[in-house]
Structure formats: C-alpha cells, structure tokens
Amino acid sequence: MKKAYLGVDIGSISTKGVIIDEDNNIIASKYLYTEADPINAVKRLIKALKKDFDFKEYKVVSVGTTGSARKLIGTILKASVVKNEITAHAIGTTSIYKDVRTIFEIGGQDSKIIILENGIVTDYAMNTLCAAGTGSFLSSQANRLGVKVEDFGAIALKSKKPTNIAARCTVFAESDLVHKAQIGHKKEDIIAGLCKAVASNYLNNVGKGKRIKAPIVFQGGVSKNIGVVKAFSDLTGEDIIVDKNSHLMGALGVAIMARKSKLENDFDFDIENVSYETRGLECHRCSNNCEIICVCRDNKIIDAWGNRCERGQVSINS
Ligand code: SF4
C-alpha cells in the first residue's frame, strides 16, 4: 500500500483539501464553502475526498492543517503539522515554481503577499482588516451588477476603457460604482474598473513597500478571475503566473509538510458521525481573563488553548 498525505486549508470563506502521494502529486482534491461552520465544513470535505480516494492503492498516513481554523481542525483530524498560511503557501508554491520571487494571494476575506529569495521567505504581509480587495467584495459587487462572479473576468476583458473606481474601502467603492452606473458607464467598463481597483488596492496596501519581482505567482480564489490577473499584469508590467491549482496551494503546502514531518498514524475518514463541538471558558485567575477554547469529542475535552499560562490549563479528557 502506497503512502498518501492530506492537507487541509480552512478559512472563513472556503475550505480546501488535497491528498498527495510521495512525489507531491495531487491524487484527490476538493474546494467547498466553510459556511461559517468549520467543523461541519471539514466533515463535508473529508466525505467528498473519500469518494475520490483510491483506498485499494493508498492509505493516508499523515495530516497537516493551515488557515484561520487550523488549530481547531488540526485537533479534530489529529494533524501531525499545524502551520500558518504564509509558510503553507510558500511551500506549496515553491514545490511547483522553484524560482518564484513574489506570491500574490487573494482569498475570500483576506489577502497576503510573500516575497522569496532562493525559495526562502524573506518578507510578507497580510491584510485581514479591509475587505475592499478580496473575493467577498467582488462577489457582492457582482450581485449588485446582476452578473455571476465567475463571468466577471471574461466580461472585464471586453472593456476598452475601464472605469475609474475608488476602491480604498468597500463603502467608497460601492457608492462610486452606483454613481458610475447612473451616469452611463458601460457594464464591462465598470467591471474592468473593479478588477483594476482590486489589483491597485492590493498593491497599495498589502504590497506597499514590498520589493515585487518576477516570477510572480498569483493564487487564492480571486486568481481565477482573469480580469484581476490582467489588471495585475498591466500594473506591474510583468507576466502573472496562475497555476491550475492556484486555489489549493495552502492545502498542498501543508500536505507536503505533513509528508516531510515523518509523523505517521493511519487517518480515519469516518469522522462524519462523530460529534465535535467547541466550548468557550474564561480563566479569572488574574486580570488577563484569558478566553480558553475547548474542543470536545463526544462530550470529552480533546484539546484546549487560549490560556497564557499553566494556571489556566484545562485538563484533557475531562
Ligand atoms: S490563564 Fe494565566 S494569564 Fe490567563 S487569566 Fe488564567 S492565570 Fe491569568
């Protein structure tokens, strides 16, 4: 039986999973929406991956998790590796593009930039506060314009004269978009303007002061939007590389880390009917009042975190 490795990237908007073999080839993958319920999302993810997984040839021997809910999901999946998104994306990307020097990443609700030299991360920045340059912003503007967000890029490419849209924040962008539509700008020009606004907002915020050098790889859900890809290419004067698995790079990276960890135990795909829940506690032993998150499986605490010192430690299996 050949060994396989599962990587899960769980964010606030989307949940991604890949299973790789010993040579980092993706042998199963799935992308779905988190729907504000990471535990249920990961159960759905594992169920979907199970359908595509070849149990006769492979067995999953190690798991890695990344993304904003990585600790919670790492506990549930008994992960060997729990890593931040910067490391996961850098490792996933360099496994395919060894000479990459800049990674643009725009997801559903946040964005990040990673600068590399010889495959090593030398600088990075994340933006989790402003939604103006993210996937959820583009989705809401697509709804407003009565266009499917998947069609956004193709429509944007028809534009000869993108409309200038002020995109410093969502409120400005929305009112400017309504105004430009009312004074008669064409829909394709407004959509191309929005794509350009997302790219320039990104470069002026998360990319501010960063040494952006080619090769540039663009990933995250928004990299599927060819209008934004073109806008990045126009603004940087460089070719922008988008991999066919650009939405899965974080999951791929953490699967590779799980493989390299050499920490192995057979993974059980049957988590669907196991009941997991989280409970919040507060430690009042000092004025820090730490909020402690407990993950419970069948009513027993299997992990807890959030305490800043040992006095607030919660006993496991209680
Ligand atoms: S866990 Fe430690 S630091 Fe946090 S409130 Fe309790 S005693 Fe204070």
Residues whose N, C-alpha, C, O or C-beta is under 5 A from the ligand:
A	BS01	SF4	C283 H284 R285 C286 N288 N289 C290 N307 R308 C309 R311 G312
